[in-house]
């Protein structure tokens, strides 16, 4: 095997050897870097531990300084299974040994400890075992025992005659050694007597109250903090150690202090007070609290559900969306359940994916706590039909961060979008127009089959072309219009809003087709370009235009013929009417002949009016009739019409009456044309009414219009003819075809109104003209404004 390996090395060329050497060097560098990183991390961790120990030692030192200052002449430290330690000057220690009958042959600390244990065994035991403080007198000595951390301190103070105070003003409690320690402490420390008067203070306290010396501070009544003084007074009154927290203001900033007060001589005695500056810690804590609050508030406003589990796998945080998503009890969540308990609760409520091996699945979920990198996104399909996206990533402070997103609607929307896209694509493929969509970058996004057919280009060639210029080159074979393709490119690629407008045009292909094109800008920045073959449509339009021109020409010829014939008929009619009137006026003419002459005159008059109606209709059709508008009083119009038609109606044994409201306003209309319409309606009613019947003229105001109603009690109009009654040349039951009613409708519409008929066969008919108070038709003659 070794030979094979050596042979393999021999077979390697120089490049391979260089590569292997480089790879080996790279691996070694990576390994060394990893080792250095781990070493640095270990050293950093050790440095952090040392710093924490140093800070702890400093705190213990400050506490011991305060403790030393709190006792009297001699301080004795006792710890189980350790040698005792004594602090104090030699004179005080020797005096204490003599006063307590300590063994002179042993160590001073050991001798004092044995003497105290012999004289006060129960107090010393309770102090060491249970941390119970004591304060008692032993002859001329005051013995005080108090626990401090893991130690027990016993202070020995020599009692002097009653006239001497336990605490001398200006002297630190506990003697010179303790005073030096307390005075050097950075924490403000002071002693007040039972009456609250300042006895002693260290340099830090004097600095805080801005006093040059202790004497000046006492004279000025300087106070560190009123609340601290109240705490000291309470401690002196109760003789029990107490702590408090105070804020002070000075030099434009607020400072936080932890106040600790220790009684020095029981109830009513002096009190040692020292303050530890907690400003930085409180500011840091407040900043952290604000950051945490802001972070939590931000997470609470997220639509996604967020849950954070700490290193102990207990729920450390959840936002409102998490509670809402899984419909969990807020009280239960506030109990901080573990991750496993949460999964079990969700499984009970069928809010987890249905899996066969739940225990294995749960174990896999909890394995993410050991991961160092974020896991790939996962999806949960819940039994209720919802789909959740699950994101898992390690939390910077330990534990895991879970993010749940309800993507049910998103998936549904995506499905509908894809379905809609498929429908649109299928729809485009079924269109006859050639359609292509180009993106804002000019790339061909999609096209339909008609586009391939229109330009005779395969889908593969279009796919290979890709952008607009290449596609245009393929299409120029059939439509070599460079200006057209340049204009289309401007619509596709130019982002200027003025260029992104819908345009259209036409071009002729090399095979003779007429290609109509149009562009439409799309909301997403793309542009739709469509082409269609309009050759047949243009040929049909040309044929229709020719037919329309021929029709207009024939209409003109018809109007000219009707006008010519009408005018040609007027001349003989005038002669007939004239001679018939002459015959009627001759004396001695037999009555029968006179009646014949009258009938000829009436028939000629009717024919003349029919000719006039035909001419008027031709004029209206040609758009040549103009209205001479003025104020028309309907009452006067009806009076003239009644006078004209009453003889004929009464001659048929019927009656004629008119009804007009007195307050009816005048109508802006052409009086002659309006009278012409009313005459035709009355003539129609005259032909319909029989003996004993009645014809009625009515007018009424309805909003902004006037209604003229002509009623008769004749036989009425059959239902099947009512819809055709205003048509031209309709065959009627009596009188043959005519244009009278059609002319009435046309005249009313010229005034901007309309006409209708109401009839019940056998009971008569009513024709109604709706006239606006102000005409709105297009055939109005502008009125001359006279000033």
GUDO-9904 format. One line per 10 residues: for each residue x, y, z of C-alpha. Coordinates in Angstrom, 1 decimal. Example, Ala and Ser with C-alpha at 12.3 -4.5 7.8 and 13.67 -1.06 7.14 Angstrom:
<recs>
12.3:-4.5:7.8 | 13.7:-1.1:7.1
</recs>
This chain:
<recs>
0.0:0.0:0.0 | 2.9:2.4:0.9 | 4.5:1.5:-2.4 | 1.2:2.3:-4.2 | 1.0:5.6:-2.5 | 4.6:6.4:-3.3 | 4.0:5.4:-6.9 | 0.9:7.6:-6.9 | 3.0:10.6:-5.7 | 5.5:9.9:-8.4
2.8:9.9:-11.0 | 1.6:13.3:-9.9 | 2.8:16.2:-12.1 | 4.1:19.5:-10.8 | 0.7:21.3:-10.9 | -1.0:18.5:-8.8 | 1.8:18.6:-6.3 | 1.5:22.4:-6.1 | -2.2:22.0:-5.6 | -1.8:19.4:-2.8
0.8:21.6:-1.1 | -1.5:24.6:-1.4 | -4.4:22.7:0.0 | -2.3:21.3:2.8 | -1.1:24.8:3.7 | -4.6:26.2:3.5 | -5.9:23.4:5.8 | -3.0:24.0:8.3 | -3.8:27.7:8.2 | -7.5:27.0:8.8
-6.6:24.6:11.7 | -4.2:27.1:13.3 | -6.8:29.9:12.9 | -9.5:27.7:14.5 | -7.1:26.8:17.4 | -6.2:30.5:17.8 | -9.8:31.4:17.8 | -10.6:28.8:20.4 | -7.6:29.8:22.6 | -8.7:33.5:22.3
-12.2:32.5:23.3 | -11.0:30.5:26.3 | -8.7:33.3:27.4 | -11.5:35.9:27.0 | -13.8:33.7:29.1 | -11.1:33.3:31.7 | -10.4:37.0:31.7 | -14.1:37.6:32.2 | -14.2:35.2:35.1 | -11.2:37.0:36.7
-12.8:40.4:36.2 | -15.9:39.2:37.8 | -13.9:37.8:40.8 | -12.1:41.1:41.0 | -15.3:43.1:41.1 | -16.7:40.6:43.7 | -13.5:41.1:45.8 | -13.8:44.8:45.5 | -17.4:44.7:46.7 | -16.4:42.4:49.6
-13.6:44.8:50.4 | -15.9:47.8:50.5 | -18.3:45.7:52.6 | -15.5:44.8:55.0 | -14.4:48.4:55.2 | -17.9:49.3:56.3 | -18.1:46.4:58.6 | -14.7:47.2:60.2 | -15.9:50.8:60.6 | -19.1:49.6:62.3
-17.4:47.9:65.2 | -15.3:49.0:68.1 | -11.7:48.6:69.2 | -11.1:45.0:68.3 | -12.6:43.0:65.3 | -12.6:39.2:65.2 | -13.5:37.2:62.0 | -14.8:33.7:62.5 | -15.3:31.1:59.8 | -16.1:27.4:60.2
-13.1:25.1:59.8 | -10.7:28.1:59.4 | -8.4:30.0:61.6 | -9.9:33.2:63.2 | -8.5:36.6:62.3 | -8.2:39.6:64.6 | -8.0:43.2:63.5 | -7.0:46.1:65.8 | -4.1:47.8:67.4 | -2.0:45.8:69.8
-3.0:47.8:72.9 | -6.7:47.2:72.3 | -6.2:43.5:71.5 | -4.2:43.0:74.7 | -6.8:44.9:76.7 | -9.5:42.7:75.3 | -7.6:39.5:76.1 | -7.1:40.7:79.7 | -10.8:41.7:80.0 | -12.1:38.4:78.7
-9.5:36.2:80.5 | -8.0:34.9:77.3 | -5.1:32.4:77.4 | -1.9:34.4:77.0 | 0.0:31.4:75.7 | -2.0:31.0:72.5 | -2.4:33.1:69.4 | -4.3:36.4:70.0 | -7.1:35.5:67.6 | -7.4:31.9:68.8
-7.3:33.0:72.4 | -10.1:35.6:71.9 | -12.2:33.1:70.0 | -11.8:30.4:72.6 | -12.6:33.0:75.4 | -15.8:34.2:73.6 | -16.9:30.7:72.9 | -16.4:29.8:76.5 | -18.2:32.8:77.9 | -21.0:33.1:75.3
-21.3:29.6:73.6 | -25.0:29.9:72.5 | -24.5:33.4:71.0 | -21.4:32.3:69.1 | -23.1:29.1:67.9 | -26.2:30.9:66.6 | -24.0:33.5:64.9 | -21.9:30.8:63.1 | -24.8:28.4:62.3 | -27.8:30.6:61.6
-26.2:34.0:61.1 | -28.1:35.4:64.1 | -26.6:38.7:65.3 | -26.1:39.5:68.9 | -25.3:42.6:71.1 | -24.3:42.0:74.7 | -22.1:43.3:77.5 | -19.4:41.3:79.2 | -18.0:43.3:82.1 | -16.4:46.4:80.8
-16.7:45.2:77.2 | -19.5:45.5:74.6 | -19.6:42.4:72.4 | -21.4:42.6:69.0 | -21.7:39.8:66.5 | -23.0:40.1:63.0 | -22.8:38.0:59.8 | -21.1:39.5:56.7 | -21.3:37.2:53.6 | -19.8:33.9:54.6
-18.0:35.2:57.7 | -19.0:36.1:61.2 | -17.6:39.3:62.7 | -17.4:40.0:66.4 | -16.6:43.5:67.6 | -15.2:44.2:71.0 | -15.6:47.8:72.4 | -14.2:48.8:75.8 | -16.9:50.5:77.9 | -15.9:53.6:79.9
-17.7:55.4:82.6 | -21.3:56.7:81.8 | -20.3:60.3:81.3 | -18.3:59.2:78.2 | -20.2:58.8:74.9 | -19.8:55.6:72.9 | -19.0:57.6:69.9 | -16.7:60.6:70.0 | -17.5:63.4:67.6 | -15.0:63.6:64.8
-13.6:60.1:65.5 | -14.4:57.2:63.3 | -16.1:54.3:65.0 | -13.8:51.4:65.6 | -10.6:53.2:66.1 | -7.9:54.7:63.9 | -7.4:51.7:61.6 | -11.1:51.4:60.8 | -11.3:55.2:60.4 | -8.5:55.2:57.8
-10.2:52.4:55.9 | -13.6:54.1:55.9 | -12.2:57.5:55.1 | -10.5:56.1:52.0 | -13.6:54.4:50.8 | -15.1:55.9:47.5 | -18.6:55.4:49.0 | -19.9:58.3:51.1 | -19.9:57.0:54.7 | -21.1:58.9:57.8
-22.2:58.4:61.4 | -25.1:60.1:63.2 | -25.9:59.9:66.8 | -29.3:58.9:68.3 | -30.6:62.5:67.8 | -29.6:62.5:64.1 | -26.6:64.8:64.5 | -23.6:64.2:62.3 | -20.7:62.6:64.3 | -18.3:61.6:61.6
-18.1:61.5:57.8 | -15.5:60.3:55.3 | -13.9:62.3:52.5 | -16.4:61.0:49.9 | -19.3:62.2:51.9 | -17.8:65.7:52.4 | -17.2:65.9:48.6 | -20.8:65.0:47.9 | -22.2:67.7:50.2 | -19.4:70.2:49.1
-18.1:70.7:52.6 | -14.4:71.5:53.2 | -14.2:69.8:56.6 | -16.3:67.9:59.0 | -16.6:70.8:61.4 | -17.9:73.1:58.7 | -20.3:70.5:57.6 | -21.7:70.2:61.1 | -21.9:74.0:61.5 | -23.7:74.3:58.1
-26.1:71.4:58.9 | -25.0:69.7:55.6 | -27.2:66.8:54.6 | -26.4:64.1:52.1 | -30.1:63.2:51.6 | -33.2:63.7:53.7 | -34.4:60.2:52.9 | -31.1:58.7:54.1 | -31.4:60.6:57.3 | -34.9:59.3:57.8
-33.6:55.8:57.3 | -30.9:56.3:59.8 | -33.4:57.7:62.4 | -35.5:54.6:61.8 | -32.5:52.3:62.3 | -31.6:54.1:65.5 | -35.2:53.8:66.8 | -35.5:50.1:66.0 | -31.8:49.0:66.4 | -32.1:46.9:63.3
-30.0:47.2:60.1 | -31.9:48.5:57.1 | -31.3:49.3:53.4 | -32.9:51.8:51.1 | -32.7:53.3:47.6 | -32.5:57.0:46.9 | -32.2:59.3:43.9 | -30.3:62.6:44.4 | -29.9:65.6:42.0 | -26.8:67.6:41.6
-24.5:69.1:39.0 | -27.4:68.8:36.5 | -27.7:65.1:36.7 | -29.6:62.5:38.8 | -27.7:59.9:40.7 | -28.9:56.6:42.3 | -27.7:55.5:45.7 | -28.1:52.3:47.7 | -28.3:53.4:51.3 | -27.2:50.9:54.1
-27.6:51.9:57.8 | -26.1:49.9:60.6 | -26.8:50.5:64.3 | -23.6:50.9:66.3 | -25.0:50.7:69.9 | -28.4:49.1:69.8 | -31.7:51.0:70.1 | -31.3:54.8:70.4 | -27.6:54.6:69.7 | -25.4:56.0:66.8
-25.9:54.7:63.3 | -23.3:54.1:60.6 | -24.6:55.0:57.1 | -22.9:54.4:53.8 | -24.1:55.0:50.3 | -23.1:53.0:47.2 | -23.3:54.8:43.8 | -25.7:52.8:41.7 | -26.2:55.4:39.0 | -24.3:53.6:36.2
-26.0:50.3:37.1 | -29.4:51.9:37.2 | -28.9:53.8:33.9 | -27.6:50.6:32.3 | -30.6:48.7:33.7 | -33.0:51.4:32.6 | -31.4:51.4:29.1 | -31.7:47.7:28.9 | -35.2:47.8:30.2 | -36.2:50.4:27.5
-34.5:48.3:24.8 | -36.2:45.2:25.9 | -39.6:47.0:26.1 | -39.0:48.5:22.6 | -38.0:45.2:21.3 | -41.0:43.5:22.8 | -43.3:46.2:21.5 | -41.8:45.9:18.1 | -42.4:42.1:18.1 | -45.9:42.7:19.4
-46.7:44.8:16.3 | -45.5:42.1:13.9 | -48.1:40.2:12.0 | -46.0:37.0:12.3 | -46.1:35.0:15.5 | -42.9:35.1:17.5 | -41.8:32.9:20.5 | -38.5:32.9:22.2 | -37.3:30.0:24.4 | -34.4:30.5:26.8
-31.4:28.2:27.4 | -33.6:26.3:29.9 | -36.1:25.7:27.0 | -38.7:27.7:28.9 | -40.9:30.3:27.1 | -39.1:33.6:27.7 | -41.2:35.8:25.3 | -44.2:35.6:23.0 | -46.0:38.3:21.1 | -49.7:38.8:20.7
-49.8:37.2:17.2 | -48.4:34.0:18.7 | -51.2:33.8:21.2 | -53.8:34.6:18.6 | -52.4:32.2:16.0 | -52.6:29.2:18.3 | -55.5:30.5:20.4 | -53.6:29.8:23.6 | -54.6:30.9:27.1 | -52.6:34.0:28.2
-52.5:32.8:31.8 | -50.9:29.5:30.8 | -48.4:31.3:28.6 | -47.4:33.5:31.5 | -46.5:30.4:33.5 | -43.6:30.0:31.0 | -44.1:26.5:29.8 | -41.2:24.6:28.3 | -40.9:24.0:24.6 | -41.9:20.4:25.0
-45.0:21.3:27.0 | -46.0:23.8:24.3 | -45.7:21.1:21.6 | -47.8:18.7:23.7 | -50.5:21.4:24.3 | -50.6:22.1:20.6 | -50.8:18.4:19.7 | -53.8:18.1:22.1 | -55.5:20.9:20.3 | -54.7:19.5:16.8
-52.5:22.5:15.9 | -49.5:20.5:14.9 | -48.8:18.5:11.7 | -50.2:15.0:11.7 | -47.2:12.7:12.0 | -47.0:9.0:12.7 | -44.1:9.1:15.2 | -44.8:12.1:17.3 | -42.1:11.3:19.9 | -39.4:11.2:17.1
-40.8:14.4:15.5 | -40.8:16.2:18.9 | -37.2:15.1:19.6 | -36.1:16.5:16.2 | -37.8:19.8:17.1 | -35.9:20.0:20.4 | -32.6:19.2:18.7 | -32.6:22.6:17.2 | -31.4:23.9:20.6 | -28.0:22.4:19.8
-27.7:24.0:16.4 | -25.3:26.9:15.8 | -26.9:28.2:12.6 | -30.4:29.0:11.5 | -32.3:26.0:10.2 | -33.9:26.0:6.7 | -37.5:27.3:6.7 | -40.1:24.6:7.3 | -43.8:24.4:6.6 | -46.5:22.9:8.8
-49.8:21.7:7.3 | -52.3:21.8:10.1 | -55.4:19.6:10.3 | -57.6:22.7:10.1 | -56.4:23.4:6.6 | -53.9:26.2:7.5 | -50.3:26.2:6.4 | -47.6:27.8:8.5 | -44.1:28.8:7.6 | -41.7:28.0:10.5
-38.4:29.8:11.0 | -36.0:28.5:13.6 | -32.7:30.3:14.5 | -30.5:30.4:17.6 | -31.0:33.3:19.9 | -28.0:35.5:20.7 | -28.6:35.1:24.5 | -29.1:31.3:24.2 | -32.1:29.3:23.4 | -34.1:29.5:20.2
-36.2:32.0:18.3 | -39.3:30.7:16.5 | -41.2:32.7:13.9 | -44.6:31.3:12.6 | -46.2:32.8:9.5 | -49.7:31.9:8.3 | -49.1:31.5:4.5 | -52.5:29.9:3.8 | -53.7:33.0:2.0 | -50.4:33.4:0.3
-50.4:29.9:-1.1 | -54.0:30.3:-2.2 | -53.2:33.6:-3.8 | -50.2:32.1:-5.5 | -52.3:29.1:-6.7 | -55.0:31.5:-8.1 | -52.3:33.6:-9.7 | -50.8:30.6:-11.4 | -54.2:29.5:-12.5 | -55.1:32.9:-13.8
-51.8:33.1:-15.6 | -52.5:29.8:-17.3 | -56.0:31.0:-18.2 | -54.6:34.2:-19.6 | -51.9:32.4:-21.5 | -54.5:30.0:-22.9 | -56.7:33.0:-23.8 | -53.9:34.7:-25.6 | -53.2:31.6:-27.6 | -56.8:31.6:-28.7
-56.8:35.1:-29.9 | -56.5:35.9:-33.6 | -54.3:38.9:-32.9 | -50.6:38.4:-32.6 | -49.6:39.5:-29.1 | -46.2:39.8:-27.5 | -45.2:41.3:-24.1 | -41.8:42.9:-23.6 | -40.4:43.7:-20.1 | -39.0:47.1:-19.1
-35.5:45.7:-20.0 | -36.7:44.9:-23.5 | -36.7:41.2:-23.0 | -39.5:39.1:-24.6 | -41.6:37.8:-21.7 | -44.4:35.9:-23.5 | -46.2:35.6:-26.9 | -49.1:33.7:-28.3 | -49.3:31.2:-31.1 | -50.9:33.8:-33.4
-47.7:35.9:-33.1 | -45.7:32.9:-34.5 | -48.2:32.4:-37.3 | -48.5:36.1:-38.2 | -44.8:36.6:-38.7 | -44.1:33.0:-39.8 | -41.5:32.6:-37.1 | -41.1:29.5:-34.9 | -41.2:29.5:-31.1 | -37.6:28.3:-30.9
-36.3:31.3:-32.9 | -38.3:33.7:-30.8 | -37.0:32.1:-27.6 | -33.5:32.4:-28.9 | -33.9:36.0:-30.0 | -34.8:37.1:-26.5 | -34.8:40.9:-26.7 | -36.8:43.4:-28.8 | -34.1:44.2:-31.3 | -33.6:40.5:-32.2
-37.4:39.9:-32.5 | -37.8:43.0:-34.7 | -35.1:41.7:-37.0 | -37.1:38.5:-37.4 | -40.3:40.4:-38.2 | -38.7:42.9:-40.6 | -38.6:40.2:-43.2 | -42.4:40.6:-43.5 | -42.7:44.2:-42.6 | -39.5:46.1:-43.5
-40.6:49.5:-42.1 | -37.6:50.7:-40.0 | -39.4:53.8:-38.7 | -42.2:51.6:-37.4 | -39.9:49.3:-35.4 | -37.9:52.2:-34.1 | -41.1:53.8:-32.8 | -42.2:50.5:-31.2 | -38.8:50.2:-29.5 | -39.2:53.7:-28.0
-42.5:52.6:-26.5 | -41.0:49.4:-25.1 | -37.6:50.6:-23.7 | -38.1:54.3:-22.9 | -39.2:54.8:-19.2 | -40.3:58.4:-19.9 | -44.1:58.6:-19.1 | -44.6:60.6:-22.3 | -43.3:57.7:-24.3 | -45.2:55.1:-22.3
-48.6:55.9:-23.9 | -51.0:53.7:-26.0 | -50.4:54.2:-29.7 | -51.6:52.5:-32.8 | -51.0:52.5:-36.5 | -50.9:50.4:-39.7 | -48.4:49.1:-42.1 | -48.4:47.0:-45.3 | -46.5:43.7:-45.4 | -44.5:42.4:-48.3
-47.2:40.0:-49.2 | -49.9:42.7:-49.4 | -51.5:42.4:-46.0 | -52.5:45.4:-44.0 | -51.1:45.0:-40.5 | -52.7:47.1:-37.7 | -50.5:47.4:-34.6 | -51.1:48.9:-31.2 | -49.1:49.2:-27.9 | -50.4:49.2:-24.3
-48.2:50.1:-21.3 | -48.8:47.6:-18.4 | -48.7:48.4:-14.7 | -45.5:46.4:-14.0 | -43.5:48.4:-16.5 | -43.9:45.9:-19.3 | -45.4:46.8:-22.7 | -47.9:44.8:-24.8 | -47.6:44.9:-28.6 | -50.3:43.5:-30.7
-50.6:43.0:-34.5 | -53.7:42.0:-36.5 | -54.4:41.4:-40.1 | -57.1:44.0:-41.1 | -56.9:43.5:-44.8 | -60.5:42.1:-45.1 | -61.8:44.7:-42.7 | -60.4:47.6:-44.7 | -61.8:46.2:-47.9 | -65.2:45.8:-46.2
-65.0:49.3:-44.8 | -64.1:50.6:-48.3 | -67.1:48.8:-49.8 | -69.4:50.1:-47.0 | -68.1:53.6:-47.6 | -68.9:53.4:-51.3 | -72.4:52.1:-50.5 | -72.9:54.9:-48.0 | -71.9:57.4:-50.5 | -74.3:55.9:-53.0
-77.1:55.8:-50.5 | -76.5:59.5:-49.6 | -76.6:60.3:-53.3 | -79.9:58.4:-53.7 | -81.4:60.1:-50.7 | -80.5:63.4:-52.1 | -82.0:62.5:-55.4 | -85.1:61.3:-53.6 | -85.5:64.6:-51.7 | -84.9:66.5:-54.9
-87.5:64.3:-56.7 | -90.1:64.7:-53.9 | -89.5:68.4:-53.7 | -89.8:68.8:-57.5 | -93.0:66.6:-57.7 | -94.5:68.5:-54.8 | -93.9:71.8:-56.3 | -95.2:70.5:-59.7 | -98.4:69.3:-57.9 | -99.0:72.7:-56.3
-99.7:74.5:-59.5 | -102.6:72.4:-60.7 | -103.9:72.1:-57.1 | -104.0:75.9:-56.9 | -106.0:76.0:-60.2 | -108.4:73.3:-58.9 | -109.0:75.1:-55.6 | -109.5:78.4:-57.4 | -112.0:77.1:-59.9 | -113.9:75.1:-57.3
-114.3:78.2:-55.1 | -115.4:80.1:-58.2 | -118.0:77.5:-59.0 | -119.3:77.5:-55.4 | -119.8:81.3:-55.6 | -121.8:81.3:-58.9 | -125.4:82.1:-58.6 | -127.9:79.8:-60.1 | -125.7:76.8:-59.7 | -127.7:73.7:-58.8
-127.1:72.7:-55.2 | -125.8:69.3:-56.1 | -123.2:70.9:-58.3 | -122.3:73.3:-55.5 | -121.7:70.4:-53.2 | -119.6:68.7:-55.8 | -117.5:71.9:-56.1 | -117.1:72.1:-52.3 | -116.0:68.5:-52.1 | -113.4:69.2:-54.8
-112.1:72.2:-52.9 | -111.8:70.3:-49.6 | -110.1:67.3:-51.3 | -107.7:69.7:-53.0 | -106.9:71.4:-49.7 | -106.2:68.1:-48.0 | -103.9:67.1:-50.8 | -102.1:70.4:-50.5 | -101.6:69.9:-46.8 | -100.3:66.3:-47.5
-97.8:67.7:-50.0 | -96.7:70.3:-47.4 | -96.3:67.5:-44.8 | -94.1:65.5:-47.3 | -92.0:68.6:-48.0 | -91.6:69.3:-44.2 | -90.6:65.7:-43.6 | -88.0:65.9:-46.4 | -86.7:69.2:-44.9 | -86.4:67.7:-41.4
-84.6:64.6:-42.8 | -82.2:66.8:-44.6 | -81.6:68.8:-41.4 | -82.6:72.0:-43.1 | -85.6:72.9:-41.0 | -85.0:75.7:-38.5 | -87.3:76.8:-35.7 | -88.2:80.4:-35.0 | -88.5:80.3:-31.2 | -90.6:82.8:-29.2
-92.9:82.8:-26.2 | -96.0:80.8:-27.0 | -99.0:81.1:-24.7 | -100.8:77.7:-24.8 | -104.1:79.3:-24.0 | -104.0:81.5:-27.2 | -102.8:78.4:-29.2 | -105.7:76.3:-28.0 | -108.2:79.2:-28.7 | -107.0:79.4:-32.3
-107.1:75.6:-32.8 | -110.6:75.3:-31.3 | -111.9:78.1:-33.5 | -110.5:76.4:-36.6 | -111.6:72.8:-35.9 | -114.9:73.3:-34.0 | -117.1:73.5:-37.1 | -115.9:70.1:-38.5 | -116.1:68.3:-35.1 | -119.5:69.7:-34.3
-120.6:68.8:-37.8 | -119.9:65.2:-36.9 | -122.2:65.5:-33.9 | -119.3:65.7:-31.3 | -118.1:68.4:-29.0 | -114.7:70.1:-28.6 | -113.4:71.7:-25.4 | -110.1:73.1:-24.2 | -108.7:73.2:-20.6 | -105.7:75.3:-19.7
-104.5:76.3:-16.2 | -104.5:80.0:-15.6 | -100.9:79.9:-14.2 | -99.4:77.9:-17.0 | -96.2:79.7:-18.1 | -95.5:80.4:-21.7 | -93.4:77.9:-23.7 | -90.3:78.8:-25.7 | -91.3:77.3:-29.1 | -92.0:77.9:-32.8
-95.7:78.9:-32.7 | -96.4:77.9:-36.4 | -94.8:74.5:-36.1 | -96.5:73.8:-32.7 | -99.8:74.8:-34.2 | -99.1:72.5:-37.1 | -98.6:69.6:-34.7 | -101.8:70.4:-32.8 | -103.8:70.7:-36.0 | -102.7:67.2:-37.1
-103.7:65.7:-33.8 | -107.1:67.4:-33.9 | -107.6:66.3:-37.5 | -106.8:62.7:-36.4 | -109.3:63.0:-33.5 | -111.9:64.4:-35.8 | -111.6:61.4:-38.1 | -111.9:59.1:-35.1 | -114.8:60.6:-33.1 | -118.4:59.7:-33.9
-121.7:61.3:-33.1 | -122.1:61.9:-29.4 | -118.4:61.8:-28.8 | -116.0:64.4:-27.5 | -112.6:65.8:-28.3 | -110.6:67.5:-25.5 | -107.5:69.7:-25.5 | -105.6:69.7:-22.2 | -102.4:71.4:-21.0 | -100.5:71.0:-17.7
-97.2:71.9:-16.1 | -95.0:68.9:-15.0 | -91.7:70.1:-13.6 | -89.7:71.7:-16.4 | -92.0:70.6:-19.2 | -95.6:71.3:-20.4 | -97.8:68.4:-21.5 | -100.3:69.0:-24.3 | -102.9:66.2:-24.4 | -105.4:65.6:-27.2
-108.1:63.1:-26.3 | -111.0:61.6:-28.2 | -113.7:59.1:-27.4 | -113.5:57.3:-30.7 | -112.8:53.6:-31.3 | -109.2:53.8:-30.2 | -106.1:52.2:-31.7 | -105.5:48.4:-31.7 | -102.7:47.3:-29.4 | -100.6:45.9:-32.3
-100.6:49.3:-34.1 | -99.9:51.5:-31.1 | -96.1:51.0:-31.4 | -96.2:51.9:-35.1 | -98.6:54.8:-34.9 | -95.8:57.5:-35.3 | -94.1:55.6:-38.2 | -94.2:57.0:-41.7 | -96.7:55.8:-44.3 | -98.3:53.3:-42.0
-101.6:51.8:-43.3 | -104.4:53.0:-41.0 | -108.0:51.8:-40.7 | -109.3:54.9:-42.3 | -107.6:57.5:-44.4 | -104.8:55.3:-45.8 | -101.1:55.9:-45.3 | -99.9:59.3:-44.2 | -97.2:61.2:-42.5 | -99.3:63.4:-40.2
-98.4:61.7:-36.9 | -94.8:61.1:-38.0 | -94.5:64.8:-38.7 | -96.0:65.6:-35.2 | -93.3:63.4:-33.6 | -90.6:65.0:-35.6 | -91.7:68.5:-34.8 | -91.9:67.8:-31.1 | -88.4:66.3:-31.1 | -87.1:69.4:-32.9
-88.1:71.3:-29.8 | -86.2:68.8:-27.6 | -89.4:67.0:-26.5 | -91.1:63.7:-27.3 | -94.6:62.3:-28.1 | -96.5:59.2:-26.9 | -99.9:57.6:-27.3 | -102.3:56.1:-24.8 | -105.2:54.1:-26.1 | -107.6:51.4:-25.2
-109.5:49.9:-28.1 | -113.1:50.8:-28.1 | -112.7:53.7:-25.6 | -110.7:56.3:-27.6 | -107.1:57.5:-27.7 | -105.0:60.2:-26.2 | -101.9:61.8:-27.8 | -99.5:63.5:-25.4 | -96.8:66.0:-26.4 | -94.0:66.6:-23.9
-92.5:70.1:-24.5 | -89.6:71.5:-22.4 | -90.2:75.1:-21.2 | -86.8:75.9:-22.8 | -86.2:74.1:-26.1 | -83.0:72.1:-26.4 | -83.1:71.0:-30.0 | -80.4:71.6:-32.6 | -82.7:73.3:-35.1 | -83.1:76.6:-33.2
-82.6:79.9:-35.0 | -80.4:82.2:-32.8 | -82.5:85.1:-31.5 | -81.4:88.6:-32.1 | -80.6:90.4:-28.9 | -81.9:93.9:-29.0 | -80.6:96.3:-26.4
</recs>
